[in-house]
Structures are given as structure tokens and as C-alpha cells.
Amino acid sequence: MKQVSRVVLLLLLFHVTAGIADMEDPYHVATVGRWADGPCNAVAVDGNWAYVGNGGYVQIFDYSDPENLVEYGRVTTPSVVYDIAVEGNYIYTADFHGGTQIIDVSDPMNPEIIGSLNIGNQVEYLAVSGSILCLIDWFQHVILIDISDPANPVELGSLYIFANLNEAVIRDNYIYLAAGSQGFIIIDISDPTNPEEVGILDFEGTSYGIAVQGDIAYVTSYIPGLSVVDISDPTNPTEISNLDLGGSYFAAELQGDFVYAVGYKLAIIDVSNNENPELVSSTSLDGWEVNLAVENSLAFVASSFGGLHLVDVSDPEVPGVVNTIDAAGFANDVAVSDGIAFVADDVSGLYSLDVSDPARPEEIGYSDSEGHSYESITLIEDIAFVGASTGGLRIFDVANPEDMTLIGEYDFSGNGYDVAIRDGLAYVAGYGGGLHIVDINDLSDPVAVGQIDTEENALAVDLYESYALVSTWGGGLRIIDISNPASPVEVDSITTDSYIPDVTIDDDLLYIAEGGNGIRIMNIADPLNPVEIGGLDTIRYIREVAVQDDMAYAVGYSNGFYILDISDPAAPVEIGYHDTGNYARAVTVSGENAYVADESGGVHIFRYDPSHVSDERISVSPHALTLTSLWPNPIHSTATVSYHADRSCTVHMSVYDAGGRLLNHVFKGTVEAGSHTIQWRIDDTANGIYFIRLSSEIGNDTKRCIVIE
């Protein structure tokens, strides 16, 4: 259950929008506002100030009274904050799609982004020392930045390491790096323009976290857990001892004689004797612990979807949580009515936002998901119909958005992905079972009416006359006669080269979001003889489309948000673009504004504005390396990864989990220009969300996938 956080929020801050910055090269799209709540991935502490990365926000708390935190200020970053470091009056962020943001916090009530540097890749970790900032990106690069002038950071040099790079620490002229399956790596940065790997220690397992004091490094990993390493000779690091902690630990901090590690649990290890470290306590917390800071006998634990926990560690044997700041999860869908936006969150539940002033969206209500994962939301007057990937269909009374109430639910042996409503019936596209038709005349007691198996798992549904058009994983588009809801019949289908994540009907036109193959537009005036009249092939992935008048609004995961002129449906033209900074999953339009659900990045509010022009963005060439398709998706045993290289290059394919941690390297090889495929067998990969990443010297690309055995 979501707990009410004991946080005193200064009223002044409800309307703070400081630090909202555009992503790279938007054109014809203006940012109106943003609700940037998301997973709590990062925390840093200095004095009585705690700096917390919560989705796209950096929040500043006075924790002098840990049970009654006071939020003094916040800044909205362009993307999602994955890591934070503090040095003097500045904090530095690893801003997932936005590089690094440098924030002046000399006045905690008025923090201000004064500098930034977008390195072109997703940034996960960072370390800072003096005038050197080290960034670690998803593509195995260690990038060194000169921050002697914080307002004008300058890239000095970089080093590519074929490993899953995690936490880093800078001491003197060396970077100490937890390097995943490669173990522990030491990099000489005495010449920051030419960093050089000088030492390596291979572990049995995968290393994630690191803390350094004097000639000793403490490295946390999956196996063995904690390794104590002698680094007195940086060219020859040597393991002194290790301790099995019984699980994965992703981050480490050292205070006095204790190492604090988080991941599987909060572990406190006595390292007063480096040859014989001892586990003092191991405490389970509510969330996925990914980062921490320790100060003044308090451990600040960033627990992703579980928020931020303040843990009293004055007695290491009996640590205790004294406060929790809640966090959101993944914003999967958004719907808007009468100045209120409702957000379906994959992890946390249902949120309501007051967007009557779209420049200052404000959270006003919340309903816990009770363990369900919310995929979609459909509003009909004061009723919200929520598709739950664990739970089918859930029905909420949202007449009072500050107190949304679950009034009915219909569970079936599958997952509810999308919902369409008409004439007292709900049509639910589900993973497992295809299309379900549910009588909702009694909202408190929805009853099954009919069902049809679409063979492939159903993803989205829209209605036209007496037909339901249902998109499927790998199975194209099914046209189903629903004139008799108790006995729906498939009467036709449309074959596609890619799976279809979304379909939208406007008048007699069907807009098909065809993933990596762009958008197709079909005339369905005769549903049994649909005619393709236009489309737009694009290098960007299309996840969902919303249509209003002569404009189509599309989102495409990491490819952001864009606007199409569809006044001539036979020849749609892209007329606007904005990078959302995370994974844009859904879009809806209300009035002049488009609302985009951006997973960890919350909800963006955009508006078409022809005055926002960037010639550089308009003339940008296609990516030199493009992951064109991943099929099937979800993956049950083997997937085909298709990609195109504009020229000869060395391609690396890696698989990451939902938290961004490397699982394994699948492929490395030199390929010629052209189209290629890689086969990936999931073998013992657990069910869940993963990211397939291709990287090379000419470009990078990433796609999201689901594994279900």
C-alpha cells in the first residue's frame, strides 16, 4: 500500500517550474508543463540537506528533523534522474536521456540549472571530484567533463570499456569502477584527455557498487556479495577477503567501520577487520533499493518505486525506518477531462492531476493499485475504466478526483491492455483470451457477455459500427463482427510486417501504429474491404496515435513525441517533434494541448507552436545504426532482432533488465553496410521487461521487450 509521506511542503513550491529545459532540438513543439513524478533512483546528502532524484525532479529536503522533512525547493530536469552527486554549492545529475544537469543550490529555495551537457547517450551513473565530473553511459563509455566553470562544462576525453559499467568513485588521479561481469576496473585519469585502464580484478559474479577509503575498495556484487580489495598498487588490485551477502547489491557507502549496501536488502557490514568482514544486519525495505547515502547516523535509501526511505542506523544491529517519501512508477497512459488528468501507473496505481493551469500540473489524488499493473485508462464522464495487466478490468468513480473509488472489477485469466466502451459494454483487449466483452450496465457488478480468442495476444481495440478492430502481437489486425456481443466472429484480418501496439479510428479512417514500420492510414468505410490510402515510414518507432482535426499526435518510446499534418491522409507530413527524455508510451489530446505519458518521466504537456523551429533538428539524418524490429514481442523462446547499418561497423548487442542492469552480451561482430539479424534465445531469462541495445562506433539504438515463458 502507498503510505502518506510525512513531508511538510512549503506552499510556495507548489507552483515552482524552475529548471524545465528542452531536450535536444525540438521543433514546432512547445513545452507547456510537466508532472515529473517517477521512481526514486538517486540520493545525495550534504550537511542537513538531502538531494533526491524522483522521476524527473530533483527535490531538496531539510532533514534536520528526520520524522518531519521539509521540502525547500525542486527543479524539473529534461529527462529522468538516475544518479546525483554534490560538490560545494552544486549538484550534478545523471539525467538519463539529458546528459548531465548542473544545478546551483546555494539558495535551496531557488535551485537553478546553470549548466548542462548532453553527451548523446543515456547516462546512468556519475562521480565528481574537484573540477572533474565522470559520466557513465549505457553504451559502456566513461566520459570525463571539465566542470571548473559549472555553467560551461566541457568534455575532455572518454574511454570505451566492453562491460556493464555501474558505480564509480574518483580518488586522486584514478577512477575506481564496478564493471559488472568484468569485475573491478581502475582507470588512470592523470591525463583526463586520455584516460587509460591500468588495473582489473575479475570476480566470480557481477559487480555493481563501490566505496573507497585509503588503499581499500569495497565492491558489492551478485556473487560473492562484498569483496574487500587492496588498491595500494592500482595496476594490480588484489582481493583481501569476501563475504556472501545472499543476493544482489547495487550500491555501497562507507561510514566509519561500516559498509552500507542496498539492493536485495539494506545490508550493514562491519569492516573494522578487512580480512574478516562481518554482516551485522540485513533489513528488507518496501521497494527496489538502487542507491543510497549515509550521513548523521541516517541511511537515505532510494528504493525506485518504493520511494525514499530514511533509516536510523545509529544501532547497526537494529536499523529502523523513520520516514518514507513516496514515489510514482511508470506512467503508462493518461486521459483528460474538465481540467483533470488521470494517469494509469504501471506500478503504483491511479493518479489525478489538476491541469486547469497546464503550466503547473498538481497532483491532487491517488488510488493504490493493490498489486495490479495499470496499462490503460478510458474515461466516460465520471467513470474511469482501467485495463490492468494483472487483473483485467477495474472500474473507478472519479467524480471526486481527490478521492477516486474502485466500484467494480472484472478479472479474467489474462491481462487487460486496452478498453473501448459503447452502449453499456466494455471491450477489453487482453494478453491471453483475446477480446473480452463485458456488460457494465451495473458498474459494481460487471458480467462477461462474450469472448473471442485472437490467437495472438490482443494489444489494442477500437470500435467502428458493428465491428471491433483488434491489434495483436505479431498477428496483424483482426476485424471482429460484434453485432451479437455474445458471439463475436472474426470476419477479416489485415496482415502487417510488425506487431501493432495501437489502433485509432477517426470518422472513416483507421490509423495503425505499426511499431518500427511507422503509421498506416486506411479507409474503413467498408470494414470488410479496408483500403490503404496513405502512411508514413519513419526511422522512429510508433507506439500510439491520437487524432484531432487535421493533426495526428504520435509517441514512440525513446523516440519521443511528434506531430503529423494529416489534412491530406494520403500524404501525412511530420511537422513537429520533441524528445520526452524517457519512454513515451501514450498520448491524448485535450483542447490545444497534448498529454504524453512518459513512463519514469511522468506526464509532459505539449502544444503545437510553429514558432519553435530548429533547422538542425529538421535536417537531421537517419541514425546510422537502427534496430528496425524485434519479433515476436512478447518473447516466449527466441526473438529475431533486425537492424540496419549505414556503413561497416562493429556491433554489440546487450540485454538489460528494467532497472538498466546488464544481463548478458549476446553478440559482438563486424558487419557490412545493410540489413542484418541476430537470434536471441531467452533460455533461463525470467519473465519481465527488458531492453535490447545495439551499440557501435556509428550509432546506438534500444528497444523494449517483454519475456513471458
N, C-alpha and C positions, 0 to 999 in steps of 0.2 A: 504494500500500500504506500501511496505517496504521503509523506508526512508534512505537516505545516512547519516551515522553517522558522526558527526563532531569529529573524533578521529584522532590525529596525532600518527602514529605508527612508532616507531624507526625502521629503516630498518634492524638493527641488529637482530631484533626479528622475522623476517620472517622465520628464519632458526633455531629458538630455539626449541629443542626437550627435554629440561631438564625435568626430573621427570617422564618420561614414565616408568611405572612399570608393571610387570607382575601380573596377577591375580593369584589366588591360584592354585598351582600345574599344570601348563601347561606341556604337554609333546609332543615332536616331532613337535611343532609349535613355530616358532619364530615370534615375532612382528617386522615388518619392519617399519611401520609408522602409523600415525593416524591423521585424521582430526576430532577433538573432539568438533566441534561447536554443540550447542544444546540449549535447553531452559535455560533462566537465572533464576535460582531458589534461589540464595543466594547472600548476600552482607554484608560486614562489613567495618567499617571505623575507621581509627586511624590517627589523625593529618590530613595531607593533602593527605593521601593515602587511596584509595578505593580498597578493595579486592573483586573481583566479581567472582561468580561461574557461568560459562557459559558452559552448557553441561559438558564435561569432563575437561574443562580448569579452572584454577584459574588465573585470569588476575589481574595485579597490575597497577593501574592508579594514576597519579598525577592529582588531580582535583583543584589545586590552581587557575586555570582559568577554571571555570566550562563549559564555552562555547567551550573550546578547550582542551579537555582531552588529556593527553599524556600517552600511554601505555609504561611502563618501562620494564615489564617482564611478563612471563606466565609460568605456569607449567601444564603439562598434567597428570591428575590423572588416576588411573586404571579404574574408573567407571564414575559416573555422580555425580556432586557436588550438594547436596541438602541443605546444611547449612554450614556456615562459622562463626568462632569466632576468634578474635585476642587477644593475650596476649603478651605484650612485643615485642620481635623480632620473634615471631612465630604465624603462623595462623594454625588453626585446621579445618579440613573439616569433614562433614558427607558425606562420599563417598559411595553412595547408595549400591552397591554390594561389595565395597572395604573396609568397616570399616571406619577407620579414617586415614587421612594422616596428618603428622606434617611437616610443611614447614617453613624453615628458610628464613625470608625475611629481614634480616639485611642489605643485599645488594639487593635493589629492582630490579636491572638489572639482577641479577643472583639468583633468588629464587631456593631453592633446597629442595626436600623431604629428610628429615634426619631420619624420623621415621614413622612407621605405625603399625596399629594393626587391623587385620581382625577378627571380632568377630563372623563371620559365618552367620550373618543375615543382611538384608538390613537396613541401618542406614538413618534416616530422619532428626533428629534434634540433636543439641548438645548445651552444655553450658560449660563454663570454668571459674574457679576461682582459682587463685594461682596454687597449684600443683594438683588440681582435675579437671578432664575432665569427663563430664557426656554425655553419648550417649543414644539416644532414638531410638530403632529399631522398625521395622514393626510389630514385634511379642510381643509388649507390655512389653518390658524389659527396665528397667532403669539400665544402666551399668556404674559403676564408675571406672575410669582409673587414675592411678598414673602417672603424667607427670613431676615429679620432675627432671627426666632425659628425655628430649624430644626425644632423639634418641632411648630410650628403654622404651616405655610405657608399663605399667603392669596393668592388670585387677585386681581390688581389691575386688569387690563384685557387686551383682546385685539384682534387685527386680522385680518380675513379677506382673503387675497390669492388671486386666481384664478390659481394657478401651482403647479407641483410644487416644494414647499419642501424644501430639503435642508440642508446645513450652515449654521450661523450663528455669528457672533462678536460679542461685546459689547465695545465700547470707548467709554469715557466715556458720553455720552448717546445713543449710536447702536447699532443692531443692523445688522450687515452680513450679507447673506443671499444665498446661492447659490439662485436661484429657478428652476431648471430651464429650460424653454423661454422664460421671461420674462427670463432673464439674471441680472443682479446688481441687488439692491434694497437701499436704505438706509432704515432706519426710525428716526425721532426718538422716543426714549423719555424725554425730559426730563420729561414728564408720563406716568408709567407707567400711569396710569388711562386715558389716551387716546393710545395710540401712533399715529403718523402716518407714512405713506410720504412721503418727501421727495425721493428720488432713485432713478433707474433707468438702467441701461445694458443695452441689448439686445445679445445676442451672436448669432452665426450658429447656434450649436448649443445644447446643453443643459448648464447649469452644475450642478455637484454639490458641489465642495469649496471651502473658502475659508480663507485665512490673512491676517492683517492686522498691519502694523507701521508705526507712524507714519502718514504720509499715503498709504501704498501698500497696496492689497489685491491678493492673488494668488488668482485664481479658476481652478479646474480644471473642465474640461468635456469633452463628447464632441468638439465642434469649437469652437474651434481646438485645445484641449488645455490650454494655460496662457495666461491673459490677465493682464497687469500693468496695474492700474488706479490712476489718480490720484484720491484721495478727499479732497484738501485742501478742496474745496468739496462738502460732502455732497449738495447739491441738484443738482450737475452732475458726476457721476463721468465720467472720461474715460479711455479706453484708451490706454496709452502704447505697448504692444507686445504681441505674442502669439507663441506657439511651438506648432507642431504636434507633438503627442506620439504620434500614431499610434494612438490608442484612447481609451476612456472612462476617466476618473479620478474617483473618488468622494469622496476626502478629501484634505486638504492640511495640511501642517505647515511652519512656518518656523523654521529654526535657523541663526543667523548669516547667511551669504551664500547659503544653500541652501534651496530649497523641496523638500519631500519629498511625493510624490503617489502614491496607490495606487488600483488598480482593475485595469486591463488588465495592468499590471506594477507594480513599485516603481520609480518614476522619481525621479531626483535631478537638480535643475536649478540651475545657478549663476545667481543673480540679483544678483550684485555690480554689474552694469550693468543697470538696469531697462529700458533702451532696447534691450538686446540679450541677453535670457536665452538660456542655452545648456544643452542636455541633456548631462549628464555621464555618466549611466549609466541603463540600463533593465534590470531584473532580473525574470525570471519566478519566481514562488513557487508552492507547491503549494496552491492554493485559489482562492477568490474574494475578493480583497482589498477590504475595505469600510471600514476605519478604521485609524488609526494615531496613535501618539505618538512623539516623538523626545526623547531625553534621554541625556546622558553618552555620546555617540557611538554610541548604540544606537537603531535604529528598531524599535518594537514594532508589528507589523502584524497586525491582526485579519483573518483570512482566511476567515471564515464556516466552511464545512465543513472547511477545511484547518487550523483551529485558530489558535493564536497563534505567529507567527514572531518570534524575536529576531534582528535583522540588525545586524551590525557595520558601521557606516558611517564609521568613522574614516578610511578611504580612500574617498571618494565615487565614485571611478572603479571600485573593485573591492569592492562590498559583499558580505558573506558571511553566510549563516545560521549562527548559533552554537547555537541551541536551538529546539525546537518543542514546544508544548503541544498535544496532540491535542484535537479536539472531535468531538461527535456531529453528526448531521444532522437528519433528520426521523423521529421515532418514528411509524411507520405502523400498527403492530399490536403486540399484546402477548398472550402466553399464559403461564399459571402452572401449575406442578406441584411439589408437595412442597417448598414454600418457596423455589422458584426462579422468577423471572420471566424470560422470554425476549422480547427486543424486536427486531422487524424494522425496521431503519432504512433509509429510502429512499436514503440517500447512502453511509453508512459501512459497514453490514454487519449482523451479528447480535451482540447484546449479551446477557449473562446477568447477572442481579442476584440477590443473596441477599436475600430478603424474609422470612426466618424471623422477623425483627423488623420488621414493616411500617412502623414509625415511623422506621426507619433503613435504608432500602434501600441496598445497597452493590454497586457494580459488581465482578464477580469474573472475567468472561471476555469475550472478544471474538474474532470471526472476520471478517476483511476481506471485503467484498462482491466484490472483484476486478472492479470496474466495473459490477456489476449493481445494479439498484434493487429493494429488497425491499418488497413490498406487503403480504404477509400471512404468518401463521405458524400452523400446525396441529400440535399435539403429540399423538403417540400413544406412550405410555410414554416410552422414552428416545430417540425419533426425532422430529426437527422437520422438517416439510415446509414449505418456504418458497416462496411464489409470488413470482416475480421478473418485474417489468415489462420487464426486458431479460434473458431467459434462461429463461423458462418455469418449470420446477420444479427446486428444489435440495433435496437431502436431507442432513440433518446427524445425526450421532451426538452426542447431548448428555448421555450418561450421566455424563460428567465435565464439568460446566458451566464449569469453568475452562479447559478445552481442547476446545472444540467442533470436530468434524472433519467436513468435507464428504466424504460417502461415495458420493454418486451424484447425477446430474443428468439431466434430460430437457429438451432445448431444442427448441422448435418455432417456426415462423415467426409469432410473435405474443408477447404479453406475458401472463404468469401473474398474475392478480389475486387469486384465491381458490382454496382447495383443500379438498376434503372427502375423507375416507378411509373405505373399508369393504371388508372381505373381500379384502385384498391388491390393491385397486385404488385409484388416486388419480384423482379427478375434478377437473380444473383448468379454471376459468372464465378465459378469456383474451381480451385485446383482439386480435382477428384470429384467426379459426379457431373461435370459439365455445367449445364444451365438448370438452375432450380427456380421454380415458380411458386411463390408463397402468397397466400391470402393474408392481407394486412388490414382488412376492414376492422378487425378488433386488434388494435395495436399491442395490447397487452398479451394477446394470445395468437401470434401468427401461426398459420397452419399450411402444411405442404399441399399444393394443388397438383403440380406436375413436375416432371424432370426428364431431361434428355441427356444422354451421355455423348459428349462431343469427341470421344476417343482421346484426342489430345486435350491437355488441361486448358480450361477456359480462363481467359485473362480479362476480357472487357466485353461489355454489352451495350448496345443502343437499340432503340425501337423505331420502326417505320411501318405505319399502317398495321397490318396484321402479321408483321414479321419481326423477329429478333435477329439482329446481326451480332454474331459472337466471334471474337477473335481468340485464337488458340496458340499455344506453344508449338511452333513447327508445323501446325496443321492448317495454316491459312485462315480464311474467314468462312464461317458456317452461316447459311441463311436458313432460319427455322420458322416454320409456319406456327404461329401461336394463336390462331383463330379459335382453337379449342385448347385453352390453357392446361386442361387436364391431360391432354395427349399431344404435346408438341411434336412436330415432324420436321426433320431436316429435308429441305427441298432442293437445295443447291449449295455450292461452295465456290470460293474463289481461292485459287492456288497462288501462293506468294513464295518468293525466294528466301524470305526471312520470316521469323516469327513476328506477330503483330501485337505490340503492347497496348494499343488503344485504337478505338474507332469513334468517330463523331459524325452525327448526321445533322445537317442544316438544310432545311427545305428538302429538295430532291437530291442533294449532293451528299455523298459519303466521303469523309476524309479518313484515310487509313494511315496511321503512324506505323511505318514499316521498319522500325529499328534502324539498322545500318543502311537501308536502301531508300531512306528519305520519306517523302509523302506521296501517296497516290490519291487522285480525286476521281470519283466515279459518279455517274448519273444513275440513280436507282429508282427513277420514276416507274420503271417496270422492274420490280425487285428480282424477278426470275431471269431477267436479261440485263444485268448491270453493264454499263458501257464506260470504259475508262476514257476520260476526256482530258486529263492533264496530270501533272505531278511535278515534283522537284527532287532530282537526285542531289544528294548533298554528302560531303565527307563527314558531316556531323550526324550523330545518332539522334533519332526522333523517338521520344518516349511517350509524349502525349500532345494532343492538339485541342485547342479551344477556338471557336469561331464566333465572331461578332461582326455583322455587316460585311464589309469588304476586306476584313482583316482576319488572318489566322495567326494564332499565338501558339508557339511550339516550345517544348522543352526537351532536352536531350542529355540527362545525367550530367557528366563532366563537360559536355559541350555547351551548357548554358541555356539561355533564353533568346529566342529570336522571333521576329515578326515578318509575316508574309502578306503582300498585297495579292488578294485573290479576286479582285474585281473582274479579271478575266480568268476563270477557273482553268482554262486550257493552258495558261501560261503564268503560273504563280511566280512572284518575284520576291526575294528576300529584301526587306527594306529597313531592318533594324536588328541589332544584336547587343547582348550584354552577358558577360561571364558572371554566373552567380557565385562562383567561388567554391561550390561543393558539388552535390549531385542533384540536379534539378529533376524532380520526379513528376510534378503535376502542375497544372496551370488552370486558373479560372479567371473570368473577366467580369468586372462589375463597374458600370459606368465607363470612365476613361482609363481605369486602372486595371492592370493585370497582376494577379497574386500568384506567386510561384512558391511551391513547397520544395525546399532545398535540402532535404534530409537533415544532416547535422547542422546546417546553416540556418534553420528556421524558415521564415517566410519573408520573401522580398516583395515589395510593391513597386511596380514599374509603370511607366507611362510612355506612350509613343510621342516622340518630340523630334521633329526633323531638324531642329537647330543643333542637336548633339551630333556632330559629324567628326569622324576621324578618317582622313584619307588613307592613313596607314592600315587601319583595320579593314577598310573596304577593299583594298588592293592586296590583302594578304593572300599568299599562295597556299595550296593544299598542303597538309602535313606530308613530309617526305616518307614517313612510315605510318601506315594506317591499319589498325586492327579492324578489318571490314565486317567480320561476322564471327559469332560464337554459337555453334549449333550442335546438338539441341541445348536449350536452356529453359528449364532446369536440366541438369546433367544427372543421368542415372548410372552410367558406367564409363562412357567415353565421349569426349567432345572434340569436334573439329574446330580448330582456331585458324581462321583465314585472315591473311594480311597482305598488304601491298607495299612494296618498297620502290621508291622512285629511282633509286640507284643502288649499286652494290654496297653492302654494309654487313657488319657483324651483329646479328640479332640475338638478344637474350630474352627468354620467356620465363617469367616467375609467377608464382601463385601466392597471394596474400590473403590473410583472414580479414574479417570485418573490422578488426582493430588495427589493421595496417601492418601486421607482423608477417614476415616471410615464412611460408610453409616449406617450399622447396623450389629449386631451379629445375625447370622442365627441359629447357632446350638452350643450346648455345651453338651458333654456326654462322658461317659466312654465306650469304645468298646473293644472287644476281638481281638486277632490277626486274620487277614483275610481281605477279601474284603467287603466293605460296600458302601451304597449310601445315599445321602441326597437330598431331593427335595427342590428346591428354587423357590418360586413364586415371580416374579418381581413386582407384584402389581403396585404401582404408580411410580416405578423407571423410570426416564426419559431416553430417547434414548441416547446412548453414549457408551463409552469404560469403562469397569470396570475390577477389579481384584478380583478373588475368592481366598481367602487364607485359608489354613488349617494350624493350629499350634498345637503342642503338646510337651510334655516333651521328645519325642523320635525323633522329626524332624519336618520340616515345608515344605510346597510346595505351589506354587502360579500358577494360570493360568489366562490368559487374556480372556475376553469375550466381546461380543457386544450385547447390548439390543436394539431391534427395535420392537416397538409395532405396 
